Amino acid sequence: MHFLLLYDFVEDMAARRIPFREAHLTLARAAHGRGELLMAGAFDDPLDGAVLVFSGERAVVESFLAADPYVANGLVTSWRVRAWQVGVGG
């Protein structure tokens, strides 16, 4: 099963993420290394959100959310998890 984690960011994300960015990326790289996070990235121009694609159970996404410093420090203004039916590709 695949899940999309959709983030909405604060308006000044580029500046506010600096103190938390390395910890966020470390968390994402670890999830990727375990095969849980397939890909992730922020929207560009404007930097107002991100999409993270997970494989596995919903609990994997919830664990990521609970540990993400962007969420814990208020940089993510809202988020949603959507089950995703892949039609073409992996």
Residue pairs with C-beta under 8 A, 6 or more apart in sequence:
1 55
1 56
1 57
1 58
1 83
2 38
2 53
2 54
2 55
2 83
2 84
2 85
2 86
3 53
3 54
3 55
3 56
3 58
3 60
3 61
3 81
3 82
3 83
3 84
4 51
4 52
4 53
4 54
4 81
4 82
4 84
5 51
5 52
5 53
5 54
5 61
5 64
5 65
5 79
5 80
5 81
6 49
6 50
6 51
6 79
6 80
6 81
6 82
7 49
7 50
7 51
7 52
7 70
7 76
7 78
7 79
8 48
8 49
8 76
8 77
8 78
8 79
9 42
9 47
9 48
9 49
9 50
9 70
9 75
9 76
9 77
10 16
10 74
10 75
10 76
10 77
11 48
13 42
13 47
13 48
13 75
14 47
16 75
17 24
17 70
17 75
20 69
20 70
20 73
20 75
23 69
24 68
24 69
24 70
27 64
27 67
27 68
27 69
28 37
28 40
28 52
31 37
31 54
31 60
31 64
32 38
32 40
35 55
35 56
36 54
36 55
36 56
36 60
36 64
37 52
37 53
37 54
37 64
38 53
38 54
38 55
38 90
39 52
39 53
40 50
40 51
40 52
40 53
41 50
41 51
42 49
42 50
43 49
43 50
43 51
52 61
52 64
53 84
54 60
54 61
54 64
58 81
58 83
61 81
62 81
65 71
65 79
65 81
68 76
70 76
71 79
